[in-house]
């Protein structure tokens, strides 16, 4: 049954992905005049559709989605003509280096799989340059992204996990992994949480502040430490770039929010400090042992397998997957 469900959804994804990339654009509300409809360009349409379906994992067919999306964007790149900057160049150097490491890797197939994954960000980055042509495109992208994030919070986010658990369980597990949530969604939110915050700064519309709070709440309700930390770090960097020295009070407030989340939210506290959670206070927090949930063992294995034999060049791309 899970394979049938995910196969149907995969067919729909391929159909609409191809449609928005090459045939017709999405019809959306105008970001500055909601009663007006406008048609997005094909690059922007596919970018929005990608964000919209980013948490669709497709269970056993996940690699199919990766392959199809890469193929679509490669074909789309034939019409991309806009700027290529130093960031893309440095990332391309990273990919070329990984290609070189395949010459001495013992795990070439796994290495190629990693390089395919490494290629996705550079394709999205380049597509973003071509998709956003003016303030209208930017407004559409920012506002639709916020809507998508809020919808996800009620479907597979912390709100759903705690308040609508049957729906959460069905979408994430009952369908054989059609959606991926928890840490993956927390990472997704930590990257995008700056969008509603900046829209609030620009428009003074409190709904965007509530949206940002909802995204942060999702990570807290599911006790995702990396999501909480990355969200705080991302917002701090955003305000430091935007307001520079004037952002120090805001950054201190965000850090206090992070510490408060760890000390005052019991599930987060227990996940962070394990059995010693009850003895941890703000005064001894720096000396407390942080639970790594088995990561220390994996880190040691990877260091021994991939780094220590040859610290200069490593074991080659793909080695860590079988370390």
Buried (B, 14 or more C-beta within 10 A) or exposed (E): EBEEBBBEBBEEBBEBBBBBBBEEBBEBBBBEEEEEEBEBBBBBBBBBBBBBBBBBBBBEBBEBBBEBBBEBBEEBEEEBEEEEEEEBEEBEEEBEEBBEBBEEBEBEEBBBBBBEEBBBEBBBBBBBBBBBEEEBBBBBBBBBBBEBBBEBBBBBBBBBBEEBEEBBEEBBBBBBBBBBBBBBBBBBBBEBBBBBBBBBBEEEEEEBBEBBEBBBBBBBBBBBBEBBBBBBBBBBEBBBEBBEEEBEEBBEEBEEBBEEBBBEBEEBBBBBBBEEBEEBEEEEBEEBEEBEEEEEEEEEEBEEBBBEEEEEEBBBBBBBBEB
